[in-house]
Amino acid sequence: MFEKVKEIESSGNRIIKLAGSLALKKYRLKEKRFIAEGINPVVEALRANVALKLLIDLEKIEYLERDESLTKALAKERVEILSMESRLFRSICSTDHPQGIAAICMLPEYR
């Protein structure tokens, strides 16, 4: 399922820095992006076609590949998939026990 995965190894990577900054409202508004954390929010973001990049914890990749709803959502969408060590993944997540998957998504524009 995760065939074309790019690995991020540095905390200085621009994607890691962007994802970390999105914890603050001013950066979410400035970048017009937000982070969806966990399988269900990521699947919904994929279905809504707002997910731009998928971030995956390398330690949980086998578990995530077995999730049927995620597999179906990814089959329909083309997003860049990035994997990283657990320590990097935990640094961008706001939850205490991350599920191993997150997505950088576009903020919807309201009129």
Summary of the structure (lengths in Angstrom):
residues: 111
radius of gyration: 13.1
end to end distance: 36.9
largest distance: 41.0
contacts: 315
relative contact order: 0.28
helix: 43%
strand: 24%
